[in-house]
Every structure is written in C-alpha cells, then in structure tokens.
Amino acid sequence: MSIRRLYESTFIINAAIEDPDIEAVIRRVTEYIENHGGTFVEMNKWGRRRLAYPIKKKYNGYYVYMAFESASEVLPLIERFFTLEENVLRHLTLELSEKLREHRKERALISGSTIPAEPMEENVAPVKAPVETEL
C-alpha cells in the first residue's frame, strides 16, 4: 500500500486563450489527478496576472493554486501531464509538511478565515511606509 501525501501545485495557463478554454484546461488537470487516485483539499483560481518576465513570448498568465492528496508514485505522472499540456506555461508542485499545514491553520484562525486564499509566503519582511522629513 502506498503512502498518501499532501501536495500543493501552482500552475500558470496561457491567458491569451478564451475563458472556456482556460476552464477546460483546469478541468483536464483536476480530472487527471482524480483519475489517478488524488483527492482535492483546496482549489483557488487567482485569475489573470502579468508575468514577471515573458514565458514562451507570453506576458500574461492565468494562475491556479490547488492542494491535493495523492500517492507519492503518482506525482511523476502529474508532473509529466503538466509538461505535456501545451497551454500550461509553468508549474510547481511541492509536498506540504505537517508543520507548514499547522502554521497555515493557525494563521487562518487568527485572520478570521477558514482557509487562506493565497499560499503564505514565509520570511517576507513587512513593507514600511516612507518617512517624510522636513528640510
């Protein structure tokens, strides 16, 4: 019997395609994961955003975040699917540790939400407002 682990995956879809086509790509990804025994914990569609740098001569992308449980031997198949999907510009899949899951739950309780809307960024310094000085 294989060990099921919790993974999070963020992928960027080509934003130049139409909305129904973007939904079709998301549906293909979710069906592929479910057909290979995965179960979804969370799914967030972040929408269209400008890329930090061009990817395949594209300047905008549609971001999707998902957290899912799956067997560890299925992960290479999922990665291969992302690579072969022509409308997926970039993808990143990480295993979520128990410590990080607990940290996110605590932050969600403190902020008053049940599930964080976006993945938490670790080690990010707060932005300070500029201080005005009189000359």
Secondary structure, DSSP 8 states (H G I E B T S, - for coil): ---EEEEEEEEEEETTS-HHHHHHHHHHHHHHHHHTT-EEEEEEEEEEEEEEEEETTEEEEEEEEEEEEEEGGGHHHHHHHHHH-TTEEEEEEEE--HHHHHHHHHHHHHHT-SS-SS---TT------------
